[in-house]
Amino acid sequence: MVSKLTLEYDGGGFVGWARQPGLRSVEAELQTALAKFLGGERLALTVAGRTDRGVHAWGQVVSYGHEAVDPQRLNAVLPPDVAVLTCEPRPEGFDARADAVSRTYCYRLLHRRSRSVFEHGHALWFNRDLDRDALHECAAVLPGRHDFTAFTPSETEHQHFRRHVLRAEWRERGDLLELWIEADAFLRHMNRVLVGTMLEVATGQRTLDQFTALLQGRPRSEAGAPAPARGLYLAAVSYGDE
């Protein structure tokens, strides 16, 4: 028996998805909630995208080996910064991580002179001059298969650094800019370093050609600093049978 659970959370109050002793994690909160309805045991959870400290989710997916639980019952015992959207049985062998064919992330950027009370903790406030056309040009070179070594920490468990980006675009809604990017998989910090480096292009600190060259497996030291975690969201996870 396997169940698939989809949830959203505000990552600001967590050390990330993964359970860590003595620290508040999304995984631990969800395990505690499930245990109240499934015999008190702490279930092993498989997550589609292991988000870092401060990263949010609109459509995180988790699988576990037990029966499905009514989302309303789970939400009644979960803290207010985590909510289960759906929980449903899946065929035996379903794995939220291994069966995913793509993941979509969104990075939110507030580009205006004054800060926003409502976007605090949920978007990067950027009050400097910015060439928005340059951001669009950076996103346009991302689709395809590239070596993203420059966009992940040098000390890493990853052994392969090539990822296939299916789509990437900046969307503008007034002062709010959003990078939407879908790929087969992502490296740790990849999206945040991409945004940080794109902002260097958009503020004249590097050229589009220099940005494009980084996609050929250049060392981490040649790319920009990661953008803050508060602007990043795991938006959705796609599966072949959907």
N, C-alpha and C positions, 0 to 999 in steps of 0.2 A: 504494500500500500504506500503510495507516494502522493504528496499534495504539493501544489504550486500556490505560493502566496505572493501577492503584489502589494507593496506598501510605499508610503511616502514619509519623509521625515525632514525636519529642520536640523541640519548637521551642526549648528552653532554650539549646542550643549554637549556634544559627544567627542570622544577621542577618535572617532571613526566607526566603521562598521564592526571591526573585529573585537572580540572580547579580550580585555586586558585586566589582569588582577588589580582590584582596588580602584578601577577607573570606570567611568560611565560610557558604555558602548551601545550601539543599536542592537547588535547581536544579543547581548546580555538581556536587554529589556524585552526583546521578542521571545527569547527562551523562557524567561520568567512568566510572561503572559501565557504562552502555549502550555507550560507545565501545569497551570491552574485547571486546564480542561482535559489534559491528556495524561492523567495518572501521576502527575508530580515529577516526572522524569525530565531531565534537561536534554532535549533533543539535539542531535547534530544537525546543523543547518548548512546548506550549500547556497552561496550567494552568487548572483550573476556578475556583479561588479563591486569589488571591495573598496568602498569609498574611504578616503582619508579624513583626518580631523577637519571639521568645519565644512565639509562638502555635503550638499543637500541631495535629496532624491525626490523625484516626482513619480518614478515608475521602477523602483528596485524590485527584483524578483528573487524569491527564495524557494528552495525545495527542501522537503524533509520527509522522513519515512514514517508517516503516521496519517491518521484520518484528517480530513479538512475540518476546520472550525469556523463557525459563523463569524464573519468580520466584526459584526456589532458586539458580539460577546468579547472578542479580543480587544476592541477599542475601549470597552468599558473598564478594562484593567490596565491598558497601556497609558503612559504619560502623554500629555497633550502635544508633545513635539514629535510623536510617531503615530501613524494611522494606517491600518490595514484597509486596502481598497477591495481586494478580492481574495478568496481562498477556495480552492477547488481541487478535486481529485484529478490525478494525471495517471497515464499508463505506467506500469511498473518499469523502472529503469530511467524515468525522466530525471534529468540533472539540470538545474537552473544555469549552471556555468557551462558545462560541456556541450549542452544542446543549443545554446544561444548562437545564432548566425550573425547577429550584429548588435551593437549597443549605440545609443544616441545620447550625446551630452549637449548641454547648453551652457554657455558662459555669458553672464549678464553684466553689462557695463553701463553705468549712468554717466553720461557726458554732458555736464552742465556746470555752471559756476558755483551754484549753491548746493549744499548737501541735501539729502532727502531723509526725513524722519522715517518714512515708510520703507525705504530701500536699505536702511541701515542693517548690516549683517546679511543682506540678501543680494547685493550687487556691489561691484567695485565702483566707487565714486572717482571719476577722473575729470579734474577741472582744468586741465591744460589744453592748449590748442592741439587739435587732432585732425589728421588728413583721413577722412573717412573713406575716400576712394582707395587709399593705400591698404586699408583693412580689407576691402573687397578684393583687391588684387592679390593679397596674400592668401586669402581663402580659396581663390580660383586655382591656385597651383597645387592644392592639397589632394584633390581626388586622384586615385591611383595607388599603386603600391610603392612605398618609399621606405628608406631606412631612417628610423627616428632615434638613432643613438644620441643625437644632440639634444633631444627633448626629454630625457629621463636621467635620473641620478646615475653617476658613474658607478657607485657601489649599489649593485642591484642583483636580484635573483633571476632576472630575465636572461635567457640565453639567445633568444632570437629577437631582433629589433625591427624587422620588416613588418609593416602593418598595411592593410588595404583600406584606404579611406573611400567610402562609397559616395559621400557628399559632404560638402562644407560650404557654408555661406554665412555672411553677416546679414542680419535682418534689422532694419531700423524702424523704430516706433517713437518718433519725436526725439527726446533726450535719451531714450533707452536703446542701446545696441545689444544684439544677441548673436553670438557665434553658435550656430547649430552644426554639429559635426557627427557623422555616423561612420563607423568602421567595424571591421570584423572583430577587432579587439584593440585595447589600448594599453600602453605602457604606464607605469606609475608616474604621476605628475605631467604626463604628456600634454594634456589639454592646457594646463596652467602655464607650462613653459611656452607652448605655441602662442597663447594669448600675450604673455609677457614679451615675447620676441616680436610679434606683430605690432605691439604698441611702440616698440623701438623703431620699426619701419615707419609707422604713422606719425612719429614725432621727429623724423629726420635723423635718427641716430644710426640707421643702417639702411641699405638699399633693398629693393625687392630681389635683385639678383643675389645679394648676399643671403637673404632669407631662403631663397630657392636652393642655393648651394648646400644649406644645412640638411636638406632632405636626402642627401647622398651619403649619410653615415658619418658626418663630421663629429668631432668629440664634443662632449657636453659643455666644455668651457667656452665654446664659440657661440652658443646660443644665449638668450637673455635669461633674466631671473624669472622664476615662476610668478604668475599673477596670484593674488590672494585667494585662498580657498573659498571665501564667502560668496564668490560670484558663480561657482560651478555647481551644476545640477546633473545628476544622472536622470535623463528625461524618459528613456524607454529602452526596453530590451526586446529584440525580435527573435522569433523561433520559426523554423521551417514549416511547421504545420499550421501557422496562423496566417 
